[in-house]
Amino acid sequence: MCSRTPVSIMPKTFAVAPMALAGGHVFVPVLDLCMNESAITSPSVLQRPASEGRGSVYALDARTGATAWQAPLGSAPFALATT
């Protein structure tokens, strides 16, 4: 049976920022903007303003997946990673 109890889903619909590959690293924008969902209902995607989102960018070793570095951002990464 599907749960009617909402749970926190991260990052919801706004997670559209593609990754980039260059110099042996994968650059991954990460969005932190949780919203509540359940298997039965889906509140508006606008239940939290996009301006409340924060995020970071990770550089991962393309061969091993190890984190090379991580940089916090002051706002949500709604754009793609470019090299």
C-alpha positions as CSV (number, residue, x, y, z in Angstrom):
1,M,0.0,0.0,0.0
2,C,1.2,3.5,-0.8
3,S,2.0,5.8,2.0
4,R,-0.2,8.9,2.4
5,T,2.3,10.5,4.7
6,P,4.4,13.1,3.0
7,V,8.1,12.7,3.0
8,S,10.9,15.1,2.2
9,I,12.1,14.7,-1.4
10,M,15.3,16.3,-2.6
11,P,15.7,18.1,-4.8
12,K,12.3,17.8,-6.6
13,T,11.5,19.3,-10.0
14,F,14.1,22.0,-10.0
15,A,16.9,19.5,-10.4
16,V,17.7,20.1,-14.0
17,A,21.3,21.2,-14.0
18,P,23.4,18.9,-16.3
19,M,26.9,17.7,-15.4
20,A,30.0,18.5,-17.5
21,L,33.1,16.4,-18.2
22,A,36.6,17.9,-18.7
23,G,40.2,17.1,-17.8
24,G,39.3,13.8,-16.3
25,H,36.7,15.2,-13.9
26,V,32.9,15.2,-13.9
27,F,31.6,18.6,-12.6
28,V,28.3,18.0,-10.7
29,P,26.0,20.8,-9.6
30,V,24.0,19.8,-6.5
31,L,20.7,21.5,-5.5
32,D,19.5,21.5,-1.9
33,L,15.8,22.4,-2.0
34,C,13.7,19.8,-0.3
35,M,9.9,19.6,-0.7
36,N,7.2,17.4,0.7
37,E,5.6,14.6,-1.4
38,S,3.7,11.4,-0.9
39,A,2.7,8.5,-3.2
40,I,-0.8,9.8,-3.3
41,T,-0.6,13.6,-3.6
42,S,1.9,16.1,-5.1
43,P,1.7,19.6,-3.8
44,S,2.7,22.5,-6.0
45,V,6.3,22.6,-7.2
46,L,6.2,26.1,-5.9
47,Q,5.6,25.0,-2.3
48,R,9.1,26.5,-1.6
49,P,10.5,29.5,-3.4
50,A,13.4,28.7,-5.6
51,S,15.3,31.5,-3.9
52,E,15.4,29.4,-0.7
53,G,17.6,26.8,-2.6
54,R,21.3,26.5,-1.9
55,G,23.8,24.2,-3.5
56,S,27.3,23.3,-4.4
57,V,29.5,22.0,-7.2
58,Y,31.5,18.8,-6.9
59,A,34.4,17.8,-9.1
60,L,34.6,14.0,-9.2
61,D,37.4,11.9,-10.7
62,A,35.9,10.5,-13.8
63,R,37.7,7.2,-13.4
64,T,37.3,6.5,-9.7
65,G,34.3,8.7,-8.7
66,A,36.4,10.1,-5.8
67,T,35.7,13.7,-4.9
68,A,38.5,16.0,-6.0
69,W,37.0,19.1,-4.6
70,Q,33.6,20.6,-3.5
71,A,32.6,24.3,-3.6
72,P,29.5,25.6,-1.7
73,L,27.4,28.1,-3.6
74,G,25.4,31.1,-2.1
75,S,22.4,30.3,-4.3
76,A,20.8,27.3,-6.1
77,P,22.6,26.0,-9.2
78,F,19.8,26.2,-11.8
79,A,22.2,26.4,-14.7
80,L,24.4,23.8,-16.2
81,A,28.0,23.1,-15.4
82,T,30.3,24.3,-18.2
83,T,34.0,23.9,-18.8
